Amino acid sequence: MKELIVYIAQALVDNPDSVEVKEIAGEKTLIYELRVGQGDLGKVIGKEGRTAKAIRAIITAAAMKIGKRAQLEILE
């Protein structure tokens, strides 16, 4: 899952080396914190948050396959 988020985020931003994903695992919930370089935040969020919603939908579907819930937080 972490690799999936990194792959998607690196494809969207101008500086793919600055993409960082931190995974916080709970009993049934996985929380992913995504950090991108300065100036790339808007590219990950997208117009009206559409890109962020799409990434969250993909992560939710992938987490359902392993029987967990996933949450993506995009940090500055």
N, C-alpha and C positions, 0 to 999 in steps of 0.2 A: 504494500500500500504506500509506504513512504517513497519508494522508487517511482511509483506511478505519479504521485504528486510532484516530485522533482522533475520528472520527464515532461509533464504538462506545463509546469511553470517555466522551465528552461526554454521551451518552444515559444513561449509568449513574450519573454522579456528581451531587452537589448543586451544585457550583461548576464549571460547564463551562469557565470562563475559565482555570482553573488547570491544565488538561490540557496536558502537554508530551510530545512524542514526538521522540526523537533517532534518526536512522538512521545506522548504521555499515555501510558496504558493503564486502564482501570480494569475492573472485573469484567464488565460487559461493554465498556465504552472506550473508544480510542479517540484521543484528541490530538490533532496535528496542528502545529503552529508553523505557519509559512512566513518567512521573511525574504524580501527581495531588495535589490539595490535601490538607491535613491533615484526617483524618476520613473521607476518601473512599476510602482504600486498601481497606477491607473490602468496599466495594461493587463494586470492580473484581475483587477476588479471589473473592468469593462464598463460600457455605457449602461447606466442605471443598474449596475451590479449583475448584468446578465452573464458575463464570463465567470464570475465567482459562483453564481447559482449553478451554472453548468458543471463546474469542477466539483462542487458539493454533491450534485446529483450522481456524478460518476463514482465518487468516493462512497456515497451511501449504498449504491448498488453493489460495489465491490465488497463492502463490509458485510452486507447481508449474506453474501455467499459463504463467509466464514462465521456467521452467526453472531456478529457484533454490531454495535452502532458506532458510527464515525462522525466526527465533528471537525470542521476545518475553520481555523481562526487565521485571518490574514493580519499580520502585525506590521507596524511601520518600522 
